[in-house]
Amino acid sequence: MSADAVPNTTIRLSDEIDRLLEQYLQLLDQYTTLRSSLSKTQSTIYQSIARANFSAERGVRYGADFYDERIQATRVCRVTVPGHINSENPTGTRTSAAAYTVVSTACLEDDAASGMAKKDDIDPNEKENARELDEEKDNGQAETKPRSRDPIRIFGVFVPPALKLAQSEAVKMIENIIPKLVSVDAEMKEVEIKIGRARKHRLKEQAKLEGLDRDAASVG
């Protein structure tokens, strides 16, 4: 290794460390903003539930005491494997950190149904028969009213506006704030690891440079 190659490598590593530090600060700014949004949203939820309970009829209280077997998850967490292009990444680069998103279970069911409905390779006659069967099934269930999956319905049809506000804020928190917060936190940890590795590599290159300088001085 030449004496000129080592300084070039050291400079390149220093530039890489600076880039990673800049990326980390951007992520830290996102993390701080999301934490603030999370705190404000939680405060709004608690205040709205308190207002709903204050205006509720005697003996009625909105909370976990009224939960039963009808309570089912309407949102699920989806984890994207490392190596994807994360749109939340301010640099737009490929990340090795997992990304978290929350999707509606209804959307997942619609995607599954649309996937099963793709029958391009089926004979046209079979398609016609399947269509007729579907029409008969629809006609037989036409009088059956679809059941609402909205969890707030367990408290009755007429719920206080404050309770609806608490629900909308909770959905926003679950769908947007928390997944982004967890994703940014995971990416920050990955950047911290990359910074540590780059610094160790730079120290090794600097040690090599000092060794070459000592060898050159002894020869001279």
Summary of the structure (lengths in Angstrom):
residues: 220
radius of gyration: 28.8
end to end distance: 18.9
largest distance: 99.0
contacts: 518
relative contact order: 0.18
helix: 66%
strand: 6%
